[in-house]
Amino acid sequence: MSGPNRWPAIRVLLAWRDRVTLGGALCVALLGFWLAWRTGWPELALFGLLLAAAAHAVLRVAIEVVALVAETLMPQ
């Protein structure tokens, strides 16, 4: 593997960074709504939204670290 075919997962992650962070946050929020519906505790929906915001921030930082490492170590 050489050239643009090297590290395809990293290249896809960097190309779709916004979609990955928003998708992860949306999954966490939907999980919170589902748990609220399933258990009958509406507080879990709010908790799911707060966790979704935190997941979005954590994913964004993690992808920025991957971008920094890729920029530093991967040949252009």
RATAPE-V480680 format. One record per pair of residues at least 6 apart in sequence whose C-alpha atoms are under 7 Angstrom apart, sorted by the first residue. I is the first residue (numbers start at 1). J is the second residue. Records with the same first field share a line. If there is no record, write none. Layout:
I=J + J
This chain:
14=67
17=63
21=56 + 59 + 60
22=56
24=56
25=52 + 53 + 55 + 56
26=52
28=48 + 51 + 52
29=48 + 49 + 52
31=48
32=44 + 45 + 47 + 48 + 49
33=44 + 45 + 48
35=44
36=42 + 43 + 44 + 45
